[in-house]
Amino acid sequence: MDLAEEEPVGDGEMEELVRVSSANVPLVENHLHRTHFPGMVRKKAYIFDGLGNYYNKEWDLAEGSGQEFCWYHVELPKGNQKLSQSAQYLIDVLCPPLKLQDILSLVSNGPFCGHVDGALVFRVNSPGPPASNFTFRLAARVTEHSVITISLGRVPRLGFSPVGQSLLSEIPSVESPSYHRGERKEGSGFVIREHVLEFLLTMNHSEEADNPVPKSVSELVVHILDTHVDHLQDVVTKLEMELDSVELELDRGGFALKKEMLDERRFPKMHLNLQRLLQVIAHGEQVFPRVKEKCSSKHWFATEDISSLEEMIGRLRRLKENVGFLANRVTALQAGLDSWQSEQINRKLYYLSFLSIIFLPLSVITGVFGMNVGGVPWTVQKDPALKDGFRNVLALCVAMLLLVLLCFIFPALYTRLTAWHRRRSLRRSWSHNQRSFLKRTIGIQERGGYLRI
């Protein structure tokens, strides 16, 4: 369930509040704020009472009071707009009260964490085309009683759903061929189809109904960052499943499938997407420790939430290692396809060489007997003007052949001659040293002495 479909959750203790649930009364926009780009961005405003309940509210960018705190979320469209266009969208919905420096710190690319105009601002905006599924942008402006977040497109499980409506808490049953619709209750369980299971497997085994409602700003910040990490984990899980299916297809497939993968450049594109994902994770590794460091100095940021941030940093590191393993698998698969392509080329060259072996002697024979000289045997040339022309041409061909062979043999001959000359020099030096040694030995023996070694 996305942010546009959220319903308030409350208990009996909140009846004294003046607010009314948005499930019964539609939201009323602030008429003082007129947008110049209607419908270009999705925005949602929540207010939390600090007791585990939340309500939809109008878009006025006001802060809470006491235990109450507000959350304003903006979803930028996943299109091909420029970064300046995204900045204009944010100016349209966030100014006032935000200033230009706040907008620039939220919409710019790259990692950032710092204080801007008294508020904690951090972002993990990766560069790349906004329409790509591997371009992630998440920015937040945090104060003691309000949080403003900006995301590129919809972030799964970022919102909340009424507690007790989670699909994961139900008892499923195996799909029967007689069922033709998605899910159907039967006894104590419900029938779930295969595509729903595949969707849940790629959603990190959770959904919005499992999200606990935050009771403080620190819990809300942890929830936002944890959802971002879950989103990255979902993308990595989808890539793992896609890679497993591709490996299975390669094991079963033949020439046509491998040729299609090479033509589509499937693995280079996948490798590029993995590199983009690694860049997003690297941005998180740079920003999250700084967020933890700056939040630890805030009196309103709980200690257990600091520990949760530390756990998320560890998750990012493990996720980075997992993406590295996937990149190695993609590289190995691409190397296997390249090797297969080289084998195909070598096989074609072998067939071509075999054909040349067959037709080369025929071309030599036709070339020899096609010479326009005199004296060619087995022809009707009776009395040519130059009877020795054929013999002279053959002699010239033999000379050229010997010259070509000499050019190929010369390096080997030069190496052999050099080695022979070196061995001969060593042998001469050794024999000379041996003769001088014998002469000294004989001289010492004639003087009655002895040789001391």
C-alpha positions as CSV (number, residue, x, y, z in Angstrom):
1,M,0.0,0.0,0.0
2,D,1.5,3.3,-1.0
3,L,1.4,6.6,0.6
4,A,-1.6,7.8,-1.2
5,E,-3.7,5.0,0.3
6,E,-2.8,5.4,4.0
7,E,-5.5,5.2,6.6
8,P,-5.2,6.5,10.2
9,V,-4.7,4.2,13.1
10,G,-5.8,5.0,16.6
11,D,-7.3,3.7,19.9
12,G,-9.8,4.8,22.4
13,E,-7.4,7.1,24.2
14,M,-7.2,9.5,21.2
15,E,-10.9,10.3,21.1
16,E,-10.4,13.6,23.0
17,L,-8.3,14.9,20.2
18,V,-9.9,17.4,17.9
19,R,-8.6,15.8,14.7
20,V,-10.7,13.5,12.6
21,S,-9.5,10.4,10.8
22,S,-8.8,10.9,7.1
23,A,-10.5,7.6,6.4
24,N,-13.8,9.3,7.1
25,V,-13.1,12.9,6.0
26,P,-11.0,13.7,2.9
27,L,-7.9,15.8,3.1
28,V,-8.3,19.5,2.6
29,E,-5.3,21.3,1.0
30,N,-4.1,24.6,2.3
31,H,-5.8,27.1,0.0
32,L,-3.1,29.7,0.8
33,H,-0.6,27.5,-1.1
34,R,-1.0,27.5,-4.8
35,T,1.1,25.2,-6.9
36,H,2.5,26.0,-10.3
37,F,3.0,22.3,-11.2
38,P,-0.2,20.6,-10.2
39,G,0.0,16.8,-10.2
40,M,3.7,16.6,-11.0
41,V,4.7,15.5,-7.5
42,R,3.0,13.3,-4.9
43,K,3.0,14.7,-1.4
44,K,1.7,13.3,1.8
45,A,1.5,14.8,5.3
46,Y,1.2,12.8,8.6
47,I,1.0,13.9,12.2
48,F,2.0,11.5,15.1
49,D,0.8,11.9,18.6
50,G,3.8,10.1,20.2
51,L,1.6,7.3,21.6
52,G,1.6,5.0,18.5
53,N,-1.1,6.7,16.5
54,Y,-0.9,8.7,13.3
55,Y,-3.3,10.9,11.2
56,N,-3.2,12.5,7.8
57,K,-3.1,16.2,7.8
58,E,-3.1,19.1,5.5
59,W,0.1,20.2,3.7
60,D,1.1,23.3,5.7
61,L,4.7,22.3,6.7
62,A,4.0,23.2,10.3
63,E,5.9,21.5,13.1
64,G,4.3,19.6,16.0
65,S,4.2,20.6,19.6
66,G,4.8,18.7,22.8
67,Q,5.0,15.0,22.0
68,E,3.5,15.5,18.5
69,F,5.6,15.6,15.4
70,C,4.9,15.8,11.7
71,W,6.2,14.1,8.6
72,Y,6.0,15.6,5.1
73,H,7.0,13.4,2.2
74,V,7.4,14.4,-1.4
75,E,7.8,11.9,-4.3
76,L,9.5,13.2,-7.4
77,P,8.5,11.7,-10.7
78,K,10.7,9.0,-12.3
79,G,11.0,10.7,-15.6
80,N,13.7,12.3,-17.8
81,Q,13.5,15.7,-16.2
82,K,16.6,17.6,-15.4
83,L,17.9,18.2,-11.9
84,S,16.9,21.9,-12.1
85,Q,13.3,20.8,-12.9
86,S,13.3,18.7,-9.8
87,A,14.5,21.7,-7.8
88,Q,11.6,23.7,-9.2
89,Y,9.1,21.1,-8.1
90,L,10.5,21.2,-4.6
91,I,10.5,25.0,-4.5
92,D,6.9,24.9,-5.5
93,V,5.8,22.6,-2.7
94,L,8.3,23.4,0.1
95,C,8.8,27.2,-0.2
96,P,7.9,28.8,2.1
97,P,9.0,28.1,4.8
98,L,12.1,26.4,3.4
99,K,14.8,28.6,1.9
100,L,16.9,28.1,-1.3
101,Q,19.8,26.6,0.6
102,D,17.5,23.9,2.0
103,I,16.2,23.1,-1.4
104,L,19.7,22.8,-2.9
105,S,20.9,20.7,-0.1
106,L,18.0,18.3,-0.6
107,V,18.0,18.0,-4.4
108,S,21.7,17.9,-5.2
109,N,23.5,14.7,-6.3
110,G,26.0,12.9,-4.1
111,P,26.2,12.1,-0.4
112,F,25.8,14.9,2.2
113,C,25.1,15.2,5.9
114,G,25.2,18.5,7.9
115,H,23.3,21.2,9.5
116,V,21.5,23.7,7.3
117,D,19.7,26.6,8.9
118,G,19.6,24.8,12.2
119,A,18.1,21.6,10.8
120,L,19.9,18.3,10.2
121,V,19.9,17.6,6.5
122,F,21.3,14.4,4.8
123,R,20.9,12.9,1.4
124,V,22.0,9.8,-0.5
125,N,21.2,11.0,-4.1
126,S,22.9,8.9,-6.7
127,P,23.6,10.4,-10.2
128,G,22.1,8.9,-13.2
129,P,18.9,9.1,-15.3
130,P,15.9,9.5,-13.1
131,A,13.9,7.0,-15.1
132,S,16.4,4.2,-14.3
133,N,15.5,1.6,-11.7
134,F,19.0,1.8,-10.3
135,T,18.9,5.5,-9.6
136,F,18.0,6.2,-6.0
137,R,17.5,9.5,-4.3
138,L,16.5,10.0,-0.7
139,A,16.9,13.2,1.2
140,A,15.6,14.3,4.6
141,R,15.5,17.5,6.7
142,V,15.1,16.6,10.4
143,T,14.2,18.9,13.3
144,E,12.9,18.1,16.8
145,H,9.2,18.1,15.8
146,S,9.2,17.6,12.0
147,V,10.7,15.5,9.3
148,I,10.6,16.4,5.6
149,T,11.7,13.7,3.1
150,I,12.1,13.6,-0.6
151,S,12.4,10.4,-2.7
152,L,12.6,9.6,-6.4
153,G,9.5,7.6,-7.2
154,R,7.7,5.4,-4.7
155,V,9.7,3.7,-2.0
156,P,8.1,0.4,-1.0
157,R,6.9,0.0,2.6
158,L,7.7,3.6,3.5
159,G,4.1,4.2,4.7
160,F,2.0,2.5,7.3
161,S,-1.1,0.3,7.3
162,P,-3.6,-0.6,10.0
163,V,-2.1,-3.2,12.4
164,G,-3.5,-6.7,12.0
165,Q,-4.1,-6.6,8.3
166,S,-0.7,-8.1,7.3
167,L,-0.8,-10.8,4.6
168,L,2.2,-12.4,6.2
169,S,0.3,-13.2,9.4
170,E,-2.2,-15.4,7.5
171,I,-2.0,-19.2,7.0
172,P,-1.5,-19.9,3.3
173,S,-2.5,-23.0,1.3
174,V,-1.1,-24.4,-1.9
175,E,-2.7,-23.1,-5.1
176,S,-5.0,-25.5,-6.8
177,P,-5.6,-25.6,-10.6
178,S,-9.3,-25.0,-10.0
179,Y,-8.6,-21.5,-8.6
180,H,-8.4,-18.9,-11.2
181,R,-8.3,-15.8,-9.0
182,G,-5.6,-14.3,-6.9
183,E,-6.3,-15.3,-3.3
184,R,-9.3,-16.9,-1.7
185,K,-10.0,-17.8,1.9
186,E,-10.7,-21.4,2.5
187,G,-11.1,-22.7,6.1
188,S,-8.2,-21.5,8.2
189,G,-6.0,-20.4,5.3
190,F,-6.1,-18.7,1.9
191,V,-4.9,-19.7,-1.5
192,I,-2.0,-17.7,-2.8
193,R,-0.8,-17.7,-6.4
194,E,2.7,-18.1,-7.6
195,H,3.2,-14.5,-8.8
196,V,2.2,-13.2,-5.3
197,L,4.9,-15.5,-3.8
198,E,7.5,-14.2,-6.2
199,F,6.5,-10.6,-5.4
200,L,6.8,-11.2,-1.6
201,L,10.2,-13.0,-2.1
202,T,11.5,-9.8,-3.7
203,M,10.0,-7.6,-1.0
204,N,12.3,-8.6,1.8
205,H,9.6,-10.7,3.4
206,S,7.6,-7.7,4.8
207,E,5.0,-5.2,3.9
208,E,3.6,-1.9,5.2
209,A,1.3,-3.6,7.7
210,D,4.3,-4.8,9.6
211,N,5.7,-1.3,10.1
212,P,5.3,-0.1,13.7
213,V,4.1,3.4,14.0
214,P,6.9,5.6,15.3
215,K,6.5,7.3,18.7
216,S,9.3,9.8,18.3
217,V,11.3,11.6,15.6
218,S,14.2,9.3,16.1
219,E,12.1,6.2,15.4
220,L,10.8,7.9,12.3
221,V,14.3,8.7,11.0
222,V,15.3,5.1,11.7
223,H,12.2,3.9,9.8
224,I,13.0,6.0,6.8
225,L,16.6,4.9,6.6
226,D,15.7,1.3,7.2
227,T,13.2,1.4,4.4
228,H,15.9,2.8,2.1
229,V,18.1,-0.1,3.0
230,D,15.2,-2.5,2.5
231,H,14.6,-1.0,-1.0
232,L,18.2,-1.6,-1.9
233,Q,17.9,-5.2,-0.6
234,D,14.8,-5.7,-2.7
235,V,16.7,-4.6,-5.9
236,V,19.6,-6.9,-5.0
237,T,17.3,-9.8,-4.4
238,K,15.6,-9.3,-7.8
239,L,19.0,-9.2,-9.5
240,E,20.0,-12.5,-7.7
241,M,16.8,-14.2,-8.9
242,E,17.3,-12.8,-12.4
243,L,20.9,-14.0,-12.5
244,D,19.9,-17.5,-11.2
245,S,17.3,-17.8,-14.0
246,V,19.8,-16.6,-16.6
247,E,22.4,-19.2,-15.4
248,L,19.7,-21.9,-15.7
249,E,18.8,-20.7,-19.3
250,L,22.5,-20.8,-20.2
251,D,22.8,-24.4,-19.0
252,R,19.8,-25.5,-21.0
253,G,20.0,-23.1,-23.9
254,G,21.9,-23.6,-27.1
255,F,23.5,-21.5,-29.9
256,A,20.5,-19.2,-30.4
257,L,20.1,-18.2,-26.8
258,K,23.8,-17.4,-26.3
259,K,23.9,-15.5,-29.6
260,E,20.9,-13.5,-28.4
261,M,22.5,-12.6,-25.1
262,L,25.6,-11.5,-26.8
263,D,23.7,-9.3,-29.3
264,E,21.6,-7.8,-26.5
265,R,24.7,-7.1,-24.3
266,R,22.8,-8.5,-21.4
267,F,25.6,-9.0,-19.0
268,P,27.4,-5.7,-19.7
269,K,24.2,-3.9,-18.9
270,M,23.7,-5.9,-15.8
271,H,27.3,-5.2,-14.7
272,L,26.7,-1.5,-15.3
273,N,23.5,-1.6,-13.1
274,L,25.5,-3.4,-10.4
275,Q,28.1,-0.6,-10.4
276,R,25.4,2.0,-10.0
277,L,24.0,0.0,-7.1
278,L,27.5,-0.1,-5.6
279,Q,27.7,3.6,-5.8
280,V,24.4,4.0,-4.0
281,I,25.5,1.7,-1.2
282,A,28.8,3.6,-1.0
283,H,26.9,6.8,-0.5
284,G,25.0,5.2,2.3
285,E,28.2,4.0,3.9
286,Q,29.5,7.6,3.9
287,V,26.3,9.3,5.1
288,F,24.9,6.9,7.7
289,P,27.9,7.0,10.1
290,R,27.8,10.8,10.0
291,V,24.0,10.8,10.6
292,K,24.6,8.5,13.7
293,E,27.4,10.8,14.9
294,K,25.3,14.0,14.6
295,C,22.1,12.4,16.0
296,S,24.0,11.1,19.0
297,S,24.4,14.7,20.2
298,K,20.7,15.4,20.0
299,H,18.8,15.1,23.3
300,W,15.6,14.0,21.5
301,F,17.3,11.1,19.7
302,A,17.0,7.9,21.7
303,T,20.0,5.7,22.5
304,E,18.3,2.5,21.1
305,D,17.8,4.3,17.8
306,I,21.5,5.1,17.7
307,S,22.1,1.3,18.0
308,S,19.6,0.7,15.2
309,L,21.6,3.1,13.0
310,E,24.7,1.1,13.8
311,E,23.0,-2.1,12.7
312,M,21.9,-0.5,9.4
313,I,25.5,0.5,8.7
314,G,26.4,-3.2,9.2
315,R,23.6,-4.2,6.8
316,L,24.9,-1.8,4.2
317,R,28.4,-3.3,4.4
318,R,27.1,-6.8,4.1
319,L,24.9,-5.7,1.2
320,K,28.0,-4.2,-0.5
321,E,29.8,-7.5,-0.2
322,N,26.8,-9.3,-1.7
323,V,26.6,-6.9,-4.7
324,G,30.4,-7.5,-5.2
325,F,29.7,-11.3,-5.4
326,L,27.0,-10.7,-7.9
327,A,29.4,-8.5,-10.0
328,N,31.9,-11.4,-10.0
329,R,29.3,-13.8,-11.1
330,V,28.2,-11.5,-14.0
331,T,31.9,-11.1,-15.0
332,A,32.3,-14.9,-15.0
333,L,29.2,-15.4,-17.1
334,Q,30.4,-12.8,-19.6
335,A,33.8,-14.4,-19.7
336,G,32.1,-17.7,-20.5
337,L,30.1,-16.2,-23.3
338,D,33.2,-14.5,-24.7
339,S,35.1,-17.8,-24.6
340,W,32.2,-19.5,-26.4
341,Q,32.2,-16.8,-29.0
342,S,35.9,-17.2,-29.5
343,E,35.4,-21.0,-30.0
344,Q,32.8,-20.3,-32.6
345,I,35.1,-18.0,-34.5
346,N,38.0,-20.4,-34.3
347,R,35.8,-23.2,-35.6
348,K,34.7,-21.1,-38.5
349,L,38.4,-20.2,-39.2
350,Y,39.2,-23.9,-39.1
351,Y,36.6,-24.7,-41.7
352,L,37.9,-21.8,-43.8
353,S,41.5,-23.1,-43.5
354,F,40.4,-26.6,-44.5
355,L,38.8,-25.2,-47.6
356,S,42.0,-23.2,-48.4
357,I,44.0,-26.4,-48.1
358,I,41.7,-28.0,-50.7
359,F,41.8,-25.2,-53.2
360,L,45.3,-23.9,-52.7
361,P,47.0,-26.7,-54.7
362,L,44.4,-26.2,-57.5
363,S,45.1,-22.4,-57.6
364,V,48.9,-23.1,-57.8
365,I,48.4,-25.5,-60.7
366,T,46.1,-23.2,-62.6
367,G,48.5,-20.3,-61.9
368,V,51.5,-22.2,-63.2
369,F,49.9,-23.3,-66.4
370,G,48.3,-19.9,-66.9
371,M,51.7,-18.2,-67.3
372,N,52.0,-16.2,-70.4
373,V,55.6,-17.4,-71.2
374,G,57.1,-19.8,-73.6
375,G,58.1,-23.4,-72.9
376,V,55.1,-24.3,-70.8
377,P,54.9,-28.1,-70.9
378,W,51.7,-29.9,-72.2
379,T,50.6,-27.0,-74.2
380,V,50.3,-26.3,-78.0
381,Q,53.2,-23.8,-78.0
382,K,55.5,-25.4,-80.7
383,D,58.1,-22.8,-81.4
384,P,57.9,-20.0,-78.9
385,A,60.2,-17.0,-79.2
386,L,61.7,-17.7,-75.7
387,K,61.9,-21.5,-74.9
388,D,63.5,-21.0,-71.5
389,G,60.8,-18.6,-70.2
390,F,59.0,-21.2,-68.2
391,R,62.2,-22.5,-66.6
392,N,63.3,-18.9,-65.7
393,V,60.0,-18.2,-64.1
394,L,60.2,-21.4,-62.0
395,A,63.7,-20.5,-60.9
396,L,62.6,-17.0,-59.9
397,C,59.7,-18.6,-57.9
398,V,62.1,-21.0,-56.1
399,A,64.4,-18.1,-55.3
400,M,61.6,-16.1,-53.8
401,L,60.5,-19.1,-51.8
402,L,63.9,-19.7,-50.4
403,L,64.2,-16.0,-49.5
404,V,60.9,-16.1,-47.6
405,L,61.9,-19.3,-45.8
406,L,65.3,-17.7,-44.9
407,C,63.5,-14.7,-43.4
408,F,61.5,-17.1,-41.2
409,I,64.4,-19.3,-40.4
410,F,66.9,-16.4,-39.7
411,P,65.9,-15.7,-36.1
412,A,66.2,-19.3,-35.2
413,L,69.6,-19.6,-36.9
414,Y,70.8,-16.5,-35.2
415,T,69.8,-17.8,-31.8
416,R,71.6,-21.1,-32.5
417,L,74.7,-19.4,-33.7
418,T,74.8,-17.1,-30.7
419,A,74.3,-20.0,-28.3
420,W,77.0,-22.0,-30.1
421,H,79.5,-19.1,-29.9
422,R,78.8,-18.6,-26.2
423,R,79.4,-22.3,-25.4
424,R,82.6,-22.2,-27.5
425,S,83.8,-19.2,-25.5
426,L,83.0,-20.9,-22.2
427,R,84.8,-24.1,-23.3
428,R,87.9,-22.1,-24.2
429,S,87.9,-20.3,-21.0
430,W,87.5,-23.5,-19.0
431,S,90.3,-25.3,-20.8
432,H,92.6,-22.3,-20.3
433,N,91.9,-22.2,-16.6
434,Q,92.4,-25.9,-16.3
435,R,95.8,-25.8,-18.0
436,S,97.0,-22.9,-15.8
437,F,95.8,-24.9,-12.7
438,L,97.7,-28.0,-13.8
439,K,100.9,-25.9,-14.4
440,R,100.7,-24.5,-10.8
441,T,100.1,-27.9,-9.3
442,I,103.1,-29.5,-11.2
443,G,105.4,-26.6,-10.1
444,I,104.5,-26.9,-6.5
445,Q,105.1,-30.7,-6.5
446,E,108.6,-30.2,-8.1
447,R,109.5,-27.8,-5.3
448,G,108.5,-30.4,-2.7
449,G,105.7,-28.4,-1.4
450,Y,102.0,-29.2,-1.1
451,L,98.8,-27.6,-2.5
452,R,96.7,-26.0,0.2
453,I,93.0,-25.7,-0.6
